[in-house]
């Protein structure tokens, strides 16, 4: 019996299965819901598999719509929850390492299970009578803590190259051992992951980095030779030594992995900022006359590298800007005690500041453990909260034109000076600001 919480998610899925079975069709819960239910983990969604054809599903559930109609996949919305309902099918002749060239509907659940990736994801559960269909010993593999493919590993990975990365994610998520056949197949086929689209790589890697063991996932990707295929810039951090006084934890890769272990509440932007914050150290490495390694300008170099990686992985412009800014700015936290009030106020008022402050915290506790600047900024948070947002600038370009100034590069310099004095508390009104401009123009 599955340990599934009887909630609104379960009730909707049960309704779909009951309706289909009442019409003489087979219908089961499938995949992750069955796997997680067997090991007592929280179930976040429930997918359903059935012998009903897409048009039959649409007839029984008029609000259903197709998201992969060519593959027999329909979505049924119930109480704001979308349930994927797929028709039993066989898949043949994967020409592009992702999509099958031939789809054949079937009423045999075993044939449908045989096309799936891993044994732990190939089990079906009937919530009406408690029957578990487990054709490939997925339940035994769950109990043993081992990840195996359904059938031949090379065949499964040849069908969809992303399955090699999914194998890493499942092993690190559940703490499973990887079957030797999977390791052998990945060693043979690993270069094929370069054919995957940026979007698919992004989503799979983000799932690893925001999961419960991101450092383990990166280490396993490195060990299997997958990291150098998909993120060669990150793989290159391994073996890049750092000055022991500042980084007693080890090389750049070891420092980054340690940071991942210290992430408390992962978000995609924080996780990727951690992963990429020091990639610029590889090309910027120089060795001083005293034998000490230096990484001058690594934050600027790293920001440019991060932007290229994020564009390659098809990140949104917003996420690209946030992560790139975090990489470029992560060293400025070392100087907050010397910053002018206007500078740190501008820094702390930025939308991305909470994430960047957390990046700084993790960076410090994963290296020299000097937390003074972090504590200083925390002390300033109540002040910023009291002010909520920075005041609107006292002057704009139009005000300078009214004073008779001609637009040009000097505009920016003057407006910056006025803004700094405003934030320092030296200017309190627009008239004061105008008087100052008249005195310096």
Buried (B, 14 or more C-beta within 10 A) or exposed (E): EBEBEEEEBBEBBBBBBEBBBEEEBBBBBBBBBBBBBBBEEEBEBBBBBBBBBBEBBBEBBEEBEBEEEEBBBBBBEBEEBEBBBBBBBBBEEBEEBBBBEEBEBBBEBEBBBBBBBBBBBBBBBBBEEEEBBBBBBBBEBBEEEBBBBBBEBBEBBBBBBBBBBBBBBBBBBBEBBBBEBBBEBBEEBBEBBEEBEBEBBBBBBBBBBBBEBBBBBBBBBBEBBBBBBBBEBBBBBBEBEBBEEEBEBBBBBBBBBBBBEBBEEBBBBBBBBBBBBBBBBBBBBEEEEEEEBBBEEBBBBBBBBBBEBBEEBBBEEEBBBBBBBBBBBBBBBEEBEEBEEBBBBBBBBBEBBEBBBBBBBBBBBBBEEEEEBBEBBEEBEEEBEEEEEBEEBBBEEEBBEEEEBEEEEEBEEBBEBBBBBBBEEEBEEBEBBBEBBEEEE
